[in-house]
Amino acid sequence: MNQLTVRGFDKALARRIRAVAKVRGLSLNQAAVLLLRQGAGLAPAEAPARVGDSMKALIGTWSREEEAEFLRAVRPFEEVDADFWK
């Protein structure tokens, strides 16, 4: 098996490699090789979508600030209206 050291990739690419690794349950190395193979046309870009996979690409992509903003926005929906349930 050949080895290659890659230098100079930006933060966006590092985030994408980490996201692919997390979603697919791969190591960072495996995710990087997969993305290289896809970019070189040696592997299919993506497997066909399955029912329930539509949000999978978003898993692990929010920053802590985006997560906090979302949780603040949905907080009112977590309150139970006691009068409604009488």
PDB file of N, CA, C and O in Angstrom:
ATOM      1  N   MET A   1       0.856  -1.176   0.000  1.00  0.00           N
ATOM      2  CA  MET A   1       0.000   0.000   0.000  1.00  0.00           C
ATOM      3  C   MET A   1       0.898   1.234   0.000  1.00  0.00           C
ATOM      4  O   MET A   1       1.838   1.320   0.790  1.00  0.00           O
ATOM      5  N   ASN A   2       0.617   2.166  -0.863  1.00  0.00           N
ATOM      6  CA  ASN A   2       1.402   3.394  -0.964  1.00  0.00           C
ATOM      7  C   ASN A   2       1.008   4.394   0.112  1.00  0.00           C
ATOM      8  O   ASN A   2      -0.106   4.367   0.636  1.00  0.00           O
ATOM      9  N   GLN A   3       1.948   5.274   0.426  1.00  0.00           N
ATOM     10  CA  GLN A   3       1.680   6.344   1.379  1.00  0.00           C
ATOM     11  C   GLN A   3       1.930   7.673   0.701  1.00  0.00           C
ATOM     12  O   GLN A   3       2.761   7.784  -0.201  1.00  0.00           O
ATOM     13  N   LEU A   4       1.192   8.690   1.152  1.00  0.00           N
ATOM     14  CA  LEU A   4       1.319  10.019   0.604  1.00  0.00           C
ATOM     15  C   LEU A   4       1.040  11.008   1.725  1.00  0.00           C
ATOM     16  O   LEU A   4       0.054  10.864   2.448  1.00  0.00           O
ATOM     17  N   THR A   5       1.883  11.991   1.872  1.00  0.00           N
ATOM     18  CA  THR A   5       1.647  13.051   2.847  1.00  0.00           C
ATOM     19  C   THR A   5       1.069  14.248   2.109  1.00  0.00           C
ATOM     20  O   THR A   5       1.629  14.706   1.112  1.00  0.00           O
ATOM     21  N   VAL A   6      -0.041  14.745   2.598  1.00  0.00           N
ATOM     22  CA  VAL A   6      -0.697  15.885   1.958  1.00  0.00           C
ATOM     23  C   VAL A   6      -0.596  17.075   2.898  1.00  0.00           C
ATOM     24  O   VAL A   6      -0.982  16.992   4.063  1.00  0.00           O
ATOM     25  N   ARG A   7      -0.079  18.173   2.389  1.00  0.00           N
ATOM     26  CA  ARG A   7       0.055  19.395   3.189  1.00  0.00           C
ATOM     27  C   ARG A   7      -0.691  20.523   2.498  1.00  0.00           C
ATOM     28  O   ARG A   7      -0.925  20.480   1.290  1.00  0.00           O
ATOM     29  N   GLY A   8      -1.058  21.525   3.271  1.00  0.00           N
ATOM     30  CA  GLY A   8      -1.597  22.750   2.704  1.00  0.00           C
ATOM     31  C   GLY A   8      -3.083  22.756   2.427  1.00  0.00           C
ATOM     32  O   GLY A   8      -3.565  23.651   1.731  1.00  0.00           O
ATOM     33  N   PHE A   9      -3.838  21.783   2.949  1.00  0.00           N
ATOM     34  CA  PHE A   9      -5.279  21.863   2.724  1.00  0.00           C
ATOM     35  C   PHE A   9      -5.905  22.770   3.774  1.00  0.00           C
ATOM     36  O   PHE A   9      -5.411  22.879   4.897  1.00  0.00           O
ATOM     37  N   ASP A  10      -7.000  23.420   3.389  1.00  0.00           N
ATOM     38  CA  ASP A  10      -7.605  24.440   4.248  1.00  0.00           C
ATOM     39  C   ASP A  10      -8.576  23.850   5.272  1.00  0.00           C
ATOM     40  O   ASP A  10      -8.842  22.648   5.283  1.00  0.00           O
ATOM     41  N   LYS A  11      -9.094  24.729   6.129  1.00  0.00           N
ATOM     42  CA  LYS A  11      -9.997  24.295   7.207  1.00  0.00           C
ATOM     43  C   LYS A  11     -11.287  23.704   6.669  1.00  0.00           C
ATOM     44  O   LYS A  11     -11.820  22.754   7.241  1.00  0.00           O
ATOM     45  N   ALA A  12     -11.795  24.256   5.573  1.00  0.00           N
ATOM     46  CA  ALA A  12     -13.041  23.743   5.002  1.00  0.00           C
ATOM     47  C   ALA A  12     -12.873  22.289   4.564  1.00  0.00           C
ATOM     48  O   ALA A  12     -13.761  21.468   4.793  1.00  0.00           O
ATOM     49  N   LEU A  13     -11.750  21.970   3.940  1.00  0.00           N
ATOM     50  CA  LEU A  13     -11.496  20.603   3.513  1.00  0.00           C
ATOM     51  C   LEU A  13     -11.320  19.685   4.723  1.00  0.00           C
ATOM     52  O   LEU A  13     -11.807  18.554   4.723  1.00  0.00           O
ATOM     53  N   ALA A  14     -10.634  20.162   5.738  1.00  0.00           N
ATOM     54  CA  ALA A  14     -10.456  19.359   6.953  1.00  0.00           C
ATOM     55  C   ALA A  14     -11.816  19.056   7.586  1.00  0.00           C
ATOM     56  O   ALA A  14     -12.063  17.935   8.029  1.00  0.00           O
ATOM     57  N   ARG A  15     -12.706  20.075   7.626  1.00  0.00           N
ATOM     58  CA  ARG A  15     -14.049  19.853   8.178  1.00  0.00           C
ATOM     59  C   ARG A  15     -14.811  18.825   7.354  1.00  0.00           C
ATOM     60  O   ARG A  15     -15.507  17.973   7.907  1.00  0.00           O
ATOM     61  N   ARG A  16     -14.681  18.904   6.028  1.00  0.00           N
ATOM     62  CA  ARG A  16     -15.394  17.965   5.155  1.00  0.00           C
ATOM     63  C   ARG A  16     -14.889  16.549   5.363  1.00  0.00           C
ATOM     64  O   ARG A  16     -15.686  15.612   5.413  1.00  0.00           O
ATOM     65  N   ILE A  17     -13.590  16.379   5.483  1.00  0.00           N
ATOM     66  CA  ILE A  17     -13.026  15.041   5.721  1.00  0.00           C
ATOM     67  C   ILE A  17     -13.540  14.500   7.044  1.00  0.00           C
ATOM     68  O   ILE A  17     -13.943  13.340   7.125  1.00  0.00           O
ATOM     69  N   ARG A  18     -13.529  15.333   8.085  1.00  0.00           N
ATOM     70  CA  ARG A  18     -14.033  14.892   9.394  1.00  0.00           C
ATOM     71  C   ARG A  18     -15.520  14.542   9.334  1.00  0.00           C
ATOM     72  O   ARG A  18     -15.946  13.559   9.940  1.00  0.00           O
ATOM     73  N   ALA A  19     -16.312  15.334   8.608  1.00  0.00           N
ATOM     74  CA  ALA A  19     -17.747  15.069   8.501  1.00  0.00           C
ATOM     75  C   ALA A  19     -18.001  13.746   7.780  1.00  0.00           C
ATOM     76  O   ALA A  19     -18.842  12.955   8.207  1.00  0.00           O
ATOM     77  N   VAL A  20     -17.277  13.509   6.694  1.00  0.00           N
ATOM     78  CA  VAL A  20     -17.424  12.248   5.954  1.00  0.00           C
ATOM     79  C   VAL A  20     -17.028  11.073   6.846  1.00  0.00           C
ATOM     80  O   VAL A  20     -17.707  10.046   6.872  1.00  0.00           O
ATOM     81  N   ALA A  21     -15.939  11.231   7.565  1.00  0.00           N
ATOM     82  CA  ALA A  21     -15.481  10.164   8.461  1.00  0.00           C
ATOM     83  C   ALA A  21     -16.537   9.856   9.522  1.00  0.00           C
ATOM     84  O   ALA A  21     -16.819   8.692   9.804  1.00  0.00           O
ATOM     85  N   LYS A  22     -17.109  10.889  10.099  1.00  0.00           N
ATOM     86  CA  LYS A  22     -18.100  10.701  11.164  1.00  0.00           C
ATOM     87  C   LYS A  22     -19.371  10.056  10.634  1.00  0.00           C
ATOM     88  O   LYS A  22     -19.878   9.099  11.221  1.00  0.00           O
ATOM     89  N   VAL A  23     -19.887  10.577   9.524  1.00  0.00           N
ATOM     90  CA  VAL A  23     -21.138  10.063   8.958  1.00  0.00           C
ATOM     91  C   VAL A  23     -20.993   8.612   8.520  1.00  0.00           C
ATOM     92  O   VAL A  23     -21.905   7.810   8.719  1.00  0.00           O
ATOM     93  N   ARG A  24     -19.866   8.274   7.930  1.00  0.00           N
ATOM     94  CA  ARG A  24     -19.676   6.925   7.382  1.00  0.00           C
ATOM     95  C   ARG A  24     -18.975   5.966   8.336  1.00  0.00           C
ATOM     96  O   ARG A  24     -18.790   4.792   8.016  1.00  0.00           O
ATOM     97  N   GLY A  25     -18.584   6.464   9.511  1.00  0.00           N
ATOM     98  CA  GLY A  25     -17.907   5.595  10.471  1.00  0.00           C
ATOM     99  C   GLY A  25     -16.527   5.170  10.002  1.00  0.00           C
ATOM    100  O   GLY A  25     -16.118   4.026  10.204  1.00  0.00           O
ATOM    101  N   LEU A  26     -15.807   6.099   9.372  1.00  0.00           N
ATOM    102  CA  LEU A  26     -14.471   5.814   8.845  1.00  0.00           C
ATOM    103  C   LEU A  26     -13.408   6.543   9.647  1.00  0.00           C
ATOM    104  O   LEU A  26     -13.711   7.474  10.392  1.00  0.00           O
ATOM    105  N   SER A  27     -12.169   6.118   9.493  1.00  0.00           N
ATOM    106  CA  SER A  27     -11.054   6.877  10.039  1.00  0.00           C
ATOM    107  C   SER A  27     -10.857   8.105   9.153  1.00  0.00           C
ATOM    108  O   SER A  27     -11.374   8.159   8.038  1.00  0.00           O
ATOM    109  N   LEU A  28     -10.114   9.083   9.646  1.00  0.00           N
ATOM    110  CA  LEU A  28      -9.828  10.265   8.826  1.00  0.00           C
ATOM    111  C   LEU A  28      -9.079   9.862   7.551  1.00  0.00           C
ATOM    112  O   LEU A  28      -9.349  10.396   6.475  1.00  0.00           O
ATOM    113  N   ASN A  29      -8.152   8.935   7.674  1.00  0.00           N
ATOM    114  CA  ASN A  29      -7.401   8.466   6.509  1.00  0.00           C
ATOM    115  C   ASN A  29      -8.328   7.816   5.486  1.00  0.00           C
ATOM    116  O   ASN A  29      -8.233   8.097   4.291  1.00  0.00           O
ATOM    117  N   GLN A  30      -9.224   6.946   5.954  1.00  0.00           N
ATOM    118  CA  GLN A  30     -10.145   6.284   5.034  1.00  0.00           C
ATOM    119  C   GLN A  30     -11.053   7.302   4.333  1.00  0.00           C
ATOM    120  O   GLN A  30     -11.324   7.182   3.139  1.00  0.00           O
ATOM    121  N   ALA A  31     -11.516   8.300   5.085  1.00  0.00           N
ATOM    122  CA  ALA A  31     -12.379   9.333   4.500  1.00  0.00           C
ATOM    123  C   ALA A  31     -11.610  10.146   3.459  1.00  0.00           C
ATOM    124  O   ALA A  31     -12.149  10.457   2.397  1.00  0.00           O
ATOM    125  N   ALA A  32     -10.364  10.489   3.753  1.00  0.00           N
ATOM    126  CA  ALA A  32      -9.552  11.255   2.814  1.00  0.00           C
ATOM    127  C   ALA A  32      -9.307  10.449   1.535  1.00  0.00           C
ATOM    128  O   ALA A  32      -9.396  10.994   0.435  1.00  0.00           O
ATOM    129  N   VAL A  33      -9.000   9.164   1.671  1.00  0.00           N
ATOM    130  CA  VAL A  33      -8.772   8.315   0.499  1.00  0.00           C
ATOM    131  C   VAL A  33     -10.067   8.204  -0.316  1.00  0.00           C
ATOM    132  O   VAL A  33     -10.033   8.271  -1.545  1.00  0.00           O
ATOM    133  N   LEU A  34     -11.195   8.035   0.359  1.00  0.00           N
ATOM    134  CA  LEU A  34     -12.472   7.960  -0.339  1.00  0.00           C
ATOM    135  C   LEU A  34     -12.725   9.234  -1.155  1.00  0.00           C
ATOM    136  O   LEU A  34     -13.100   9.162  -2.325  1.00  0.00           O
ATOM    137  N   LEU A  35     -12.519  10.392  -0.534  1.00  0.00           N
ATOM    138  CA  LEU A  35     -12.737  11.655  -1.230  1.00  0.00           C
ATOM    139  C   LEU A  35     -11.750  11.840  -2.385  1.00  0.00           C
ATOM    140  O   LEU A  35     -12.122  12.361  -3.436  1.00  0.00           O
ATOM    141  N   LEU A  36     -10.509  11.422  -2.199  1.00  0.00           N
ATOM    142  CA  LEU A  36      -9.528  11.482  -3.292  1.00  0.00           C
ATOM    143  C   LEU A  36      -9.963  10.596  -4.464  1.00  0.00           C
ATOM    144  O   LEU A  36      -9.900  11.010  -5.622  1.00  0.00           O
ATOM    145  N   ARG A  37     -10.405   9.375  -4.151  1.00  0.00           N
ATOM    146  CA  ARG A  37     -10.848   8.460  -5.201  1.00  0.00           C
ATOM    147  C   ARG A  37     -12.056   9.023  -5.942  1.00  0.00           C
ATOM    148  O   ARG A  37     -12.140   8.930  -7.167  1.00  0.00           O
ATOM    149  N   GLN A  38     -12.994   9.612  -5.192  1.00  0.00           N
ATOM    150  CA  GLN A  38     -14.173  10.213  -5.831  1.00  0.00           C
ATOM    151  C   GLN A  38     -13.759  11.378  -6.718  1.00  0.00           C
ATOM    152  O   GLN A  38     -14.235  11.500  -7.846  1.00  0.00           O
ATOM    153  N   GLY A  39     -12.880  12.231  -6.220  1.00  0.00           N
ATOM    154  CA  GLY A  39     -12.423  13.377  -6.988  1.00  0.00           C
ATOM    155  C   GLY A  39     -11.655  12.976  -8.230  1.00  0.00           C
ATOM    156  O   GLY A  39     -11.680  13.690  -9.232  1.00  0.00           O
ATOM    157  N   ALA A  40     -10.979  11.851  -8.177  1.00  0.00           N
ATOM    158  CA  ALA A  40     -10.208  11.369  -9.326  1.00  0.00           C
ATOM    159  C   ALA A  40     -11.061  10.540 -10.284  1.00  0.00           C
ATOM    160  O   ALA A  40     -10.572  10.054 -11.304  1.00  0.00           O
ATOM    161  N   GLY A  41     -12.349  10.382  -9.942  1.00  0.00           N
ATOM    162  CA  GLY A  41     -13.241   9.603 -10.804  1.00  0.00           C
ATOM    163  C   GLY A  41     -13.042   8.108 -10.690  1.00  0.00           C
ATOM    164  O   GLY A  41     -13.444   7.363 -11.585  1.00  0.00           O
ATOM    165  N   LEU A  42     -12.428   7.652  -9.606  1.00  0.00           N
ATOM    166  CA  LEU A  42     -12.158   6.225  -9.423  1.00  0.00           C
ATOM    167  C   LEU A  42     -13.177   5.537  -8.534  1.00  0.00           C
ATOM    168  O   LEU A  42     -13.110   4.325  -8.327  1.00  0.00           O
ATOM    169  N   ALA A  43     -14.127   6.312  -8.004  1.00  0.00           N
ATOM    170  CA  ALA A  43     -15.178   5.754  -7.156  1.00  0.00           C
ATOM    171  C   ALA A  43     -16.436   6.572  -7.400  1.00  0.00           C
ATOM    172  O   ALA A  43     -16.354   7.759  -7.715  1.00  0.00           O
ATOM    173  N   PRO A  44     -17.603   5.944  -7.255  1.00  0.00           N
ATOM    174  CA  PRO A  44     -18.846   6.705  -7.412  1.00  0.00           C
ATOM    175  C   PRO A  44     -18.888   7.868  -6.417  1.00  0.00           C
ATOM    176  O   PRO A  44     -18.445   7.735  -5.276  1.00  0.00           O
ATOM    177  N   ALA A  45     -19.422   9.002  -6.856  1.00  0.00           N
ATOM    178  CA  ALA A  45     -19.479  10.188  -5.997  1.00  0.00           C
ATOM    179  C   ALA A  45     -20.255   9.913  -4.727  1.00  0.00           C
ATOM    180  O   ALA A  45     -19.781  10.235  -3.637  1.00  0.00           O
ATOM    181  N   GLU A  46     -21.404   9.341  -4.833  1.00  0.00           N
ATOM    182  CA  GLU A  46     -22.228   9.032  -3.662  1.00  0.00           C
ATOM    183  C   GLU A  46     -23.057   7.798  -3.969  1.00  0.00           C
ATOM    184  O   GLU A  46     -23.397   7.531  -5.122  1.00  0.00           O
ATOM    185  N   ALA A  47     -23.373   7.058  -2.933  1.00  0.00           N
ATOM    186  CA  ALA A  47     -24.299   5.948  -3.110  1.00  0.00           C
ATOM    187  C   ALA A  47     -25.696   6.528  -3.322  1.00  0.00           C
ATOM    188  O   ALA A  47     -25.977   7.631  -2.853  1.00  0.00           O
ATOM    189  N   PRO A  48     -26.558   5.820  -4.006  1.00  0.00           N
ATOM    190  CA  PRO A  48     -27.915   6.329  -4.187  1.00  0.00           C
ATOM    191  C   PRO A  48     -28.568   6.598  -2.837  1.00  0.00           C
ATOM    192  O   PRO A  48     -28.385   5.840  -1.884  1.00  0.00           O
ATOM    193  N   ALA A  49     -29.327   7.680  -2.766  1.00  0.00           N
ATOM    194  CA  ALA A  49     -29.981   8.051  -1.505  1.00  0.00           C
ATOM    195  C   ALA A  49     -31.034   7.017  -1.133  1.00  0.00           C
ATOM    196  O   ALA A  49     -31.710   6.451  -1.992  1.00  0.00           O
ATOM    197  N   ARG A  50     -31.152   6.791   0.154  1.00  0.00           N
ATOM    198  CA  ARG A  50     -32.184   5.899   0.662  1.00  0.00           C
ATOM    199  C   ARG A  50     -33.177   6.738   1.443  1.00  0.00           C
ATOM    200  O   ARG A  50     -32.862   7.847   1.874  1.00  0.00           O
ATOM    201  N   VAL A  51     -34.366   6.211   1.622  1.00  0.00           N
ATOM    202  CA  VAL A  51     -35.351   6.905   2.436  1.00  0.00           C
ATOM    203  C   VAL A  51     -34.766   7.096   3.829  1.00  0.00           C
ATOM    204  O   VAL A  51     -34.270   6.143   4.431  1.00  0.00           O
ATOM    205  N   GLY A  52     -34.821   8.312   4.338  1.00  0.00           N
ATOM    206  CA  GLY A  52     -34.295   8.600   5.669  1.00  0.00           C
ATOM    207  C   GLY A  52     -32.893   9.161   5.657  1.00  0.00           C
ATOM    208  O   GLY A  52     -32.403   9.596   6.700  1.00  0.00           O
ATOM    209  N   ASP A  53     -32.226   9.167   4.510  1.00  0.00           N
ATOM    210  CA  ASP A  53     -30.858   9.657   4.419  1.00  0.00           C
ATOM    211  C   ASP A  53     -30.762  11.135   4.063  1.00  0.00           C
ATOM    212  O   ASP A  53     -29.662  11.682   3.996  1.00  0.00           O
ATOM    213  N   SER A  54     -31.888  11.782   3.835  1.00  0.00           N
ATOM    214  CA  SER A  54     -31.852  13.146   3.311  1.00  0.00           C
ATOM    215  C   SER A  54     -31.138  14.126   4.231  1.00  0.00           C
ATOM    216  O   SER A  54     -30.585  15.111   3.742  1.00  0.00           O
ATOM    217  N   MET A  55     -31.126  13.905   5.517  1.00  0.00           N
ATOM    218  CA  MET A  55     -30.487  14.816   6.467  1.00  0.00           C
ATOM    219  C   MET A  55     -29.097  14.339   6.887  1.00  0.00           C
ATOM    220  O   MET A  55     -28.402  15.033   7.629  1.00  0.00           O
ATOM    221  N   LYS A  56     -28.695  13.178   6.424  1.00  0.00           N
ATOM    222  CA  LYS A  56     -27.434  12.568   6.856  1.00  0.00           C
ATOM    223  C   LYS A  56     -26.224  13.468   6.597  1.00  0.00           C
ATOM    224  O   LYS A  56     -25.287  13.491   7.394  1.00  0.00           O
ATOM    225  N   ALA A  57     -26.243  14.195   5.505  1.00  0.00           N
ATOM    226  CA  ALA A  57     -25.104  15.049   5.157  1.00  0.00           C
ATOM    227  C   ALA A  57     -24.926  16.197   6.142  1.00  0.00           C
ATOM    228  O   ALA A  57     -23.852  16.794   6.209  1.00  0.00           O
ATOM    229  N   LEU A  58     -25.960  16.508   6.900  1.00  0.00           N
ATOM    230  CA  LEU A  58     -25.884  17.620   7.851  1.00  0.00           C
ATOM    231  C   LEU A  58     -25.345  17.199   9.217  1.00  0.00           C
ATOM    232  O   LEU A  58     -24.980  18.053  10.025  1.00  0.00           O
ATOM    233  N   ILE A  59     -25.294  15.923   9.475  1.00  0.00           N
ATOM    234  CA  ILE A  59     -24.861  15.444  10.778  1.00  0.00           C
ATOM    235  C   ILE A  59     -23.424  15.883  11.043  1.00  0.00           C
ATOM    236  O   ILE A  59     -22.525  15.633  10.240  1.00  0.00           O
ATOM    237  N   GLY A  60     -23.228  16.535  12.173  1.00  0.00           N
ATOM    238  CA  GLY A  60     -21.897  16.957  12.572  1.00  0.00           C
ATOM    239  C   GLY A  60     -21.370  18.187  11.856  1.00  0.00           C
ATOM    240  O   GLY A  60     -20.179  18.483  11.945  1.00  0.00           O
ATOM    241  N   THR A  61     -22.228  18.910  11.147  1.00  0.00           N
ATOM    242  CA  THR A  61     -21.737  20.056  10.391  1.00  0.00           C
ATOM    243  C   THR A  61     -21.977  21.388  11.081  1.00  0.00           C
ATOM    244  O   THR A  61     -21.415  22.401  10.664  1.00  0.00           O
ATOM    245  N   TRP A  62     -22.796  21.417  12.124  1.00  0.00           N
ATOM    246  CA  TRP A  62     -23.060  22.684  12.813  1.00  0.00           C
ATOM    247  C   TRP A  62     -21.909  23.061  13.728  1.00  0.00           C
ATOM    248  O   TRP A  62     -21.262  22.203  14.328  1.00  0.00           O
ATOM    249  N   SER A  63     -21.670  24.349  13.823  1.00  0.00           N
ATOM    250  CA  SER A  63     -20.704  24.841  14.808  1.00  0.00           C
ATOM    251  C   SER A  63     -21.406  24.880  16.165  1.00  0.00           C
ATOM    252  O   SER A  63     -22.626  24.728  16.238  1.00  0.00           O
ATOM    253  N   ARG A  64     -20.654  25.080  17.219  1.00  0.00           N
ATOM    254  CA  ARG A  64     -21.260  25.181  18.557  1.00  0.00           C
ATOM    255  C   ARG A  64     -22.216  26.375  18.627  1.00  0.00           C
ATOM    256  O   ARG A  64     -23.249  26.311  19.294  1.00  0.00           O
ATOM    257  N   GLU A  65     -21.866  27.458  17.939  1.00  0.00           N
ATOM    258  CA  GLU A  65     -22.723  28.643  17.926  1.00  0.00           C
ATOM    259  C   GLU A  65     -24.041  28.348  17.209  1.00  0.00           C
ATOM    260  O   GLU A  65     -25.102  28.769  17.669  1.00  0.00           O
ATOM    261  N   GLU A  66     -23.981  27.629  16.088  1.00  0.00           N
ATOM    262  CA  GLU A  66     -25.198  27.277  15.359  1.00  0.00           C
ATOM    263  C   GLU A  66     -26.082  26.349  16.183  1.00  0.00           C
ATOM    264  O   GLU A  66     -27.306  26.477  16.177  1.00  0.00           O
ATOM    265  N   GLU A  67     -25.453  25.416  16.891  1.00  0.00           N
ATOM    266  CA  GLU A  67     -26.210  24.512  17.753  1.00  0.00           C
ATOM    267  C   GLU A  67     -26.919  25.301  18.852  1.00  0.00           C
ATOM    268  O   GLU A  67     -28.105  25.089  19.104  1.00  0.00           O
ATOM    269  N   ALA A  68     -26.194  26.209  19.504  1.00  0.00           N
ATOM    270  CA  ALA A  68     -26.785  27.010  20.581  1.00  0.00           C
ATOM    271  C   ALA A  68     -27.932  27.862  20.051  1.00  0.00           C
ATOM    272  O   ALA A  68     -28.967  27.985  20.706  1.00  0.00           O
ATOM    273  N   GLU A  69     -27.759  28.446  18.876  1.00  0.00           N
ATOM    274  CA  GLU A  69     -28.813  29.265  18.278  1.00  0.00           C
ATOM    275  C   GLU A  69     -30.061  28.432  17.994  1.00  0.00           C
ATOM    276  O   GLU A  69     -31.180  28.880  18.243  1.00  0.00           O
ATOM    277  N   PHE A  70     -29.869  27.232  17.478  1.00  0.00           N
ATOM    278  CA  PHE A  70     -30.998  26.355  17.200  1.00  0.00           C
ATOM    279  C   PHE A  70     -31.719  25.971  18.495  1.00  0.00           C
ATOM    280  O   PHE A  70     -32.947  26.016  18.566  1.00  0.00           O
ATOM    281  N   LEU A  71     -30.945  25.595  19.516  1.00  0.00           N
ATOM    282  CA  LEU A  71     -31.560  25.198  20.783  1.00  0.00           C
ATOM    283  C   LEU A  71     -32.336  26.350  21.411  1.00  0.00           C
ATOM    284  O   LEU A  71     -33.396  26.132  21.999  1.00  0.00           O
ATOM    285  N   ARG A  72     -31.819  27.581  21.292  1.00  0.00           N
ATOM    286  CA  ARG A  72     -32.566  28.752  21.786  1.00  0.00           C
ATOM    287  C   ARG A  72     -33.865  28.927  21.002  1.00  0.00           C
ATOM    288  O   ARG A  72     -34.902  29.257  21.577  1.00  0.00           O
ATOM    289  N   ALA A  73     -33.807  28.710  19.709  1.00  0.00           N
ATOM    290  CA  ALA A  73     -34.977  28.919  18.855  1.00  0.00           C
ATOM    291  C   ALA A  73     -36.085  27.908  19.132  1.00  0.00           C
ATOM    292  O   ALA A  73     -37.264  28.248  19.031  1.00  0.00           O
ATOM    293  N   VAL A  74     -35.729  26.672  19.479  1.00  0.00           N
ATOM    294  CA  VAL A  74     -36.753  25.647  19.705  1.00  0.00           C
ATOM    295  C   VAL A  74     -37.169  25.518  21.170  1.00  0.00           C
ATOM    296  O   VAL A  74     -38.076  24.750  21.490  1.00  0.00           O
ATOM    297  N   ARG A  75     -36.519  26.255  22.052  1.00  0.00           N
ATOM    298  CA  ARG A  75     -36.841  26.172  23.478  1.00  0.00           C
ATOM    299  C   ARG A  75     -38.338  26.390  23.759  1.00  0.00           C
ATOM    300  O   ARG A  75     -38.902  25.654  24.569  1.00  0.00           O
ATOM    301  N   PRO A  76     -39.001  27.365  23.129  1.00  0.00           N
ATOM    302  CA  PRO A  76     -40.430  27.552  23.411  1.00  0.00           C
ATOM    303  C   PRO A  76     -41.284  26.323  23.093  1.00  0.00           C
ATOM    304  O   PRO A  76     -42.342  26.141  23.697  1.00  0.00           O
ATOM    305  N   PHE A  77     -40.850  25.487  22.166  1.00  0.00           N
ATOM    306  CA  PHE A  77     -41.617  24.302  21.804  1.00  0.00           C
ATOM    307  C   PHE A  77     -41.499  23.191  22.852  1.00  0.00           C
ATOM    308  O   PHE A  77     -42.239  22.209  22.799  1.00  0.00           O
ATOM    309  N   GLU A  78     -40.587  23.339  23.789  1.00  0.00           N
ATOM    310  CA  GLU A  78     -40.402  22.338  24.821  1.00  0.00           C
ATOM    311  C   GLU A  78     -41.252  22.617  26.059  1.00  0.00           C
ATOM    312  O   GLU A  78     -41.319  21.791  26.970  1.00  0.00           O
ATOM    313  N   GLU A  79     -41.900  23.781  26.091  1.00  0.00           N
ATOM    314  CA  GLU A  79     -42.743  24.144  27.229  1.00  0.00           C
ATOM    315  C   GLU A  79     -44.117  23.501  27.067  1.00  0.00           C
ATOM    316  O   GLU A  79     -44.722  23.562  25.997  1.00  0.00           O
ATOM    317  N   VAL A  80     -44.592  22.895  28.130  1.00  0.00           N
ATOM    318  CA  VAL A  80     -45.900  22.245  28.112  1.00  0.00           C
ATOM    319  C   VAL A  80     -46.946  23.250  28.586  1.00  0.00           C
ATOM    320  O   VAL A  80     -46.792  23.875  29.635  1.00  0.00           O
ATOM    321  N   ASP A  81     -48.001  23.394  27.810  1.00  0.00           N
ATOM    322  CA  ASP A  81     -49.112  24.261  28.180  1.00  0.00           C
ATOM    323  C   ASP A  81     -50.069  23.411  29.029  1.00  0.00           C
ATOM    324  O   ASP A  81     -50.875  22.646  28.498  1.00  0.00           O
ATOM    325  N   ALA A  82     -49.966  23.559  30.342  1.00  0.00           N
ATOM    326  CA  ALA A  82     -50.754  22.731  31.267  1.00  0.00           C
ATOM    327  C   ALA A  82     -52.256  22.912  31.035  1.00  0.00           C
ATOM    328  O   ALA A  82     -53.006  21.943  31.156  1.00  0.00           O
ATOM    329  N   ASP A  83     -52.712  24.109  30.709  1.00  0.00           N
ATOM    330  CA  ASP A  83     -54.133  24.338  30.466  1.00  0.00           C
ATOM    331  C   ASP A  83     -54.644  23.531  29.264  1.00  0.00           C
ATOM    332  O   ASP A  83     -55.796  23.098  29.243  1.00  0.00           O
ATOM    333  N   PHE A  84     -53.813  23.344  28.312  1.00  0.00           N
ATOM    334  CA  PHE A  84     -54.198  22.591  27.118  1.00  0.00           C
ATOM    335  C   PHE A  84     -54.521  21.139  27.457  1.00  0.00           C
ATOM    336  O   PHE A  84     -55.372  20.532  26.807  1.00  0.00           O
ATOM    337  N   TRP A  85     -53.860  20.576  28.457  1.00  0.00           N
ATOM    338  CA  TRP A  85     -54.000  19.168  28.783  1.00  0.00           C
ATOM    339  C   TRP A  85     -55.033  18.886  29.868  1.00  0.00           C
ATOM    340  O   TRP A  85     -55.121  17.756  30.350  1.00  0.00           O
ATOM    341  N   LYS A  86     -55.814  19.886  30.260  1.00  0.00           N
ATOM    342  CA  LYS A  86     -56.856  19.667  31.292  1.00  0.00           C
ATOM    343  C   LYS A  86     -58.078  19.037  30.703  1.00  0.00           C
ATOM    344  O   LYS A  86     -59.047  18.783  31.419  1.00  0.00           O
TER     345      LYS A  86
END
